[in-house]
């Protein structure tokens, strides 16, 4: 094993114009988003020709106003200095609810109303009220389904990944990927145990966790993370930090994972050998690590590969897909990432793609590098997953050097 966590990084990440524009937008998003998320549905459902009785309009308006005021207040109390779990649950639930309500208010408020008009259905008031009930019905169904999707044990996604440089002795190596478990305000200790039981049925050679273990410190979320100590692998269990660790005392999570028997790959690598062939398994800290101010924490790919034979294939763990640009420049064979959640609540994936080169699944970058992006095992914040199912991933590595039949 090569430990290079004290080596200064040689590579830098220059901001692209696209990222700069996104960062400028993000500055104003906390101010603009709550107003849009609550005001647009309020207008569409109550004030676009429905002519509801005055008490209905008044009560509806008050409810939307309470949502607009209550959501940011709960988010601040839940995720700010106070870290009140009950407030976080309320704020996160309101955020997810408002996003779904906003999305379908816009879509059905335009498309359904247009379809009803073209079909000559009723007068303008009838059409407005049909839109209102349709939006409320679709929102209720999607939230109920999305909650069930978020809380269930993820389905296992299986795929073969051919790596041309992988030796024949390593053909069939089974790699299980979990990521973005996000243990948090909702106690998911039982869910965590069931996830680990599912992982253990897959008979993995290597189990990887690519970060965002939890929202909260290791001390606070220990009970939910503890089942990770029961995960089995024939060769190794490896872990890298995600951006959320750096909101919650990252070193505490590194220490806890080490205590639970996982190998924190903090800009280091280990060697997986079988049948006379070798695979380099490397990991880097999340790209946000250096700005966290924690000593020794940074994403340093050159350090992670220091001492490794450049002729050997490399499997790299990096939390964010956008690290693949650096991985491709170094000729990495396969990068495993999470972070995107597949968008988590449709159509949020369009915003994710502004910041990341891949949303989910297997993609090629450069001439050699493959990237697998998981949709995540848990969920962040709002306890909903809509058209973005969670996953436990089983990747079976296939060699490019298998003997041909005579």
N, C-alpha and C positions, 0 to 999 in steps of 0.2 A: 504494500500500500504506500502511496506517496502522499504526504501531507504538505500542502503549500499555502496554508491559510494565512501565513505571515508575509507572503510575497506581494509586493505592490503591483497593481494592474498595469499592463502594458497597453491595453486597448482602451479606447474612448468611444463613447456613443454620441455622435453628433446628432443634434436634433434636426429632423427634416422639416421643411416648411409645413407639411401636413400636420405633424405633431405640434408645431408651434401654434398653428391656428386652433387645434383642438384644445390646447392648454389655455389659450385666451378665452375660448368659449366656456371652458369648465369653471373659470373664475366667476362668471355671472350665472351659471346654471343653478346654484342653490337659491338664488333670489328669484329667477324667472320660473323655474320648473314648478314649484308648488302652486303658483298663481295659475299657470296654464292647466295643470293637472286637475284642478278643482273648478276653475271658472269656465272652461270650455264645456265639460259635461253639464254644468249648471245651466248654461245658456241653451245648449242643444235640447236638454230634457224638459226645461221649464218655460223657456222664453222664445220659442221659435214657432209660435202659432198654435200651441196646444189649448190656450185659453182655459187652463185648469181653474177650478173654484179658488177663490182667494186664500182660504186656509191651506189648501194643498200647496199652492205656490209659496206661501209664507214658510210653512214647515220645511219644504224642500230646500228653500234658500238658506234657512237657518242650519240645516244639516250640512250643506256644502260649505257654509262659512265656518262651522265647527271643524270640519275636515281640514280646511285651509289653515286654520289657526292651530289646531291640535296636532297635526302631523309633524310640522317642524319642531314644535315644542317637545313632543314626545321623543323625536329623534335626537334632539340635543341632550335631553335628560338621560336617554338610553345609551347613547354612543359618545357623549362628551365626558367631562371629568367625573360626573357622578356614577356613570356606568350602571344605571338602574335597569335590571333585566326586564321588569314588567313594562316600564316605559318603552324600552327598545322593542318589545313584542308588539305593543300598540302602534308605535311609529312605523315599524317595518310592515305591519299588516295594512295600515292605512296607505303606505306608499305603494304596495302591490295592488291594492284595490283601486286606488286612483289611477294607476297606470293602465290597468285593464279597462276601467270605465272611460278614461280619456280616449284610448285607442279605438274602442268600438263606438263611442259617441261620434268620433270623426268619420270612421268608415261607414257606419250605418246611417249617420246623419246626412251623408252625401249620397252614397250609392243606393241605399234602400229608398230614400225619399225620391231620388231620380227615377228608380224603377217603378215605384208606385204612381208617380206622376205620368210616366209614359204609358203605364197600363190603365190609366184613368180610374184608379181606385179612390173612391170617396172624394170629399172636398179637402181643402188644405188643413183643416183642423183634424180630420180623421187621419190623414197621412202623418201629421206631426205626432199624434198620440200613438199610432202604430210604431213609429220610430222609437218613441220613448220606451214602450213596453218591450220592444225587440232588444234595445240596448240593455235594459235592466235584466232581461231574461238571459241573453248571451253572457253578460258579465257574471251573473250568479252561477251559471253552469260552468264557465271557465275557471272561476275562482274555486269552486268545489272540486273540480277535476284537478286543477293545478295544485291544490293543497294535498290531495291524495298522492299525486305524482311526486311532490317534494318530500313527503314523509315516508314513502315506501322504500324498501331496500332496492337499490338499483338493479336493473337487469344486467346480465353479463354480455358484453359485446366482444365477440371473438373474431380475430382476423390473422391471416398469415402475412408476414412482412419479409420480403426477400432482400437480403443484403449481399450484394455481389462479393464483398471482401470477407464475408463470414466463412470460417473454415468448416469443412464437412463434419468435424467432430462436435461442433456446436449446433448443427442442424436440429431443429425441434426444441430449442431452448424456450422455455415457457416464462414469459415476463408478464406479471400482473401489475396493472397501474391503477392506483386510487389517488385521488387528488381533491382539493377544495372541499374537505369534509366540513369545514366551517362550524365546528362545535360552538354553540353560542347560547343566547338567552333561553331558547327552547331546549329543555333538557332532552338530549338524545342518546343517553347512555345505552339504553336497550337497543336502539337503532344501530349504534356503533358496534355493539356485540354481534348483532345479526349480520352486519356488513363483513366483519372479520370472519365469522363462520362461513359466509359465502366465499370469501377469498380462499379459505383453507380447503374448500372442495376442489379448487382449481389446480392443486398440486404444482405450484409454481416453483421454478428454480430461483427466480429473482422477483421480489415484490418491491415496487417503487411507490413512494408518496412524493408528489411534486409540489407540496406546499399548500399554504392557506389551511393549516390544520384547524384553526379556531379563530373566533373573535373574542378576545379576552386573554388574560395571562395563563400560563401553564398551571399556576397554582389554582386559579379560579376554575379552569375547565378540565382539571386532572381526571375527574371521575368519568367524563365523557370520552377522554382520550385513552384511558387505561386499557380498554379492550385491544388497542393496537399491539399491546405486548403479547397477545395470544396468536398473532399472525404467524404462520409457518412458511418457510421457504427452504429449499434444499441447499441453496448457496448463500444468499444474502438478502437482507431487508435494508433498503437504502432510502434516504430522505434528503430533500433540499428545502430551503426556506422559500416561502411565498411573500408577497407584499404585505399580507395581513399580519404575519408574524412581527413585522417591523412597526406595527401599531400597538403591539402587545408584548413588549419585552422579549424580543426574538431569542436572545441567548437562553432564556428560560425554557423555550420550546426545544432548542437544540439539546439542552441538557436532559430534558424529560425524554425525548426520543432516544437518546443514548441510554438512558436508564431503562427504557422499555425494550432495549435490545436491537434498536435500529442503528444503522451506520449513517451518521450525518455526513454527507459529501459536501463539505464546505470548501469549494475550490480544490478538490482532491479527486483521486480516482482509486479504484481497486481493480483487480484482475479476476475475471471469471474464466476458469480453465476446464475444459472437458475434451476427452478424446484427442489429446495432443494439440488442440487449438485454443486460442485465447481471445477473449473479448475484453476491451477496456470499458469499464463502467465509471463514468465521470459525472460530477455534479458541480453546479455553481450556485452561489447565493443569488437571490432575486436581484433584478436590475435596480430596484429601489434601495438596496442595502446600503450603498455608500452614502447616499443622502440622509440616511437615518442617523448618522453620527456615532453609531456603535463601532468601537475600535475593532479592526480586523474583518469587518463585514463588508463585502463588495463582490460584485460579479467579475471573476477573473478566470477566463477560459484558459489562457496560457498557463496559469498556475495549476489549474485542474489537470492539464495534460503533461505537466513537467515530469520528465523521466519515463514517459510511456513510449514504446516503440512506435514510430510514425507509420509503420507498415501494418499495424494491427487495426481491426475495425473498432469503432468507438460508438458506444451508446451513451448519450448525454442527457442528464436531467436538468431542465431549466424551467422554472415556473411559467414564465410568459412566452408565448409563441414568438414574439418579436425578437427574441434572442437568436432566432434562427439565422438572421443575417450574419452574425458573428460565427455561428456554427458552420454555416456553409463556406465562409471564407477560410475556415480551418480544415475543411474536408471531413467534417463529422458525418458518420454514416446514418445515424438515427437520433433525433432529438425527441424526447417525451416532455410534454407540457400540459398545463391545465389553464386556469385563470379565466377563460372566456365564459364558462358555464353554458356554452352554446347559445348565449343570449339570455337564458333562463326564462324570461317572460317575453314572448313574441309581441311586437317586432323590435325589441331592444337590440337584437343582433346587428341591425344596421348601424347603431352607434358603436358597438364593439368593433366592427370592421374598420371604423375610422382610426382605431388605435392598434389593431393587431392584423397580421398578414393572413391568419387562418382562424376559422371559427370552430371547427370540429372535424375530426377524421384525419385521414392520411393525405399529405400533400408533398410535392417535390419542390426543392429549392436549390437552384444551381445544378451542377452536373451529377453530384453524388448524394447530397443530403436529403433525407426524408424527415418529415416532421409529423408526429402524431399528436393531435390536440384533443384531449379528453373534454367532454362536456361537464365533467365534474361528478363527484360522488355525492356530495351534499348540496346545500344551497346557501346563498348569502342573503342576509336581510329578509326581504319578503318571503314568507313560507309558501311560495308558489313556484311551480314550473309549468309553463304553458308552451307547448310545441317545442320543448327543449329538454327531453328526458335525461335524467342522470344516468351514469354508467359506472360499472366496474369493467375494466378492459383487460382482456387476455390477448396478448400478442405472441404468436408463435414465430420465432425467428427462423428463417429458411436460408440455407447456404447457397451461394452461387457456384460452389465447387463440388457438387455431388457427382459421383461417377455415373457415367451413362451406361445403360444396359447394352450388352453385346447384341 
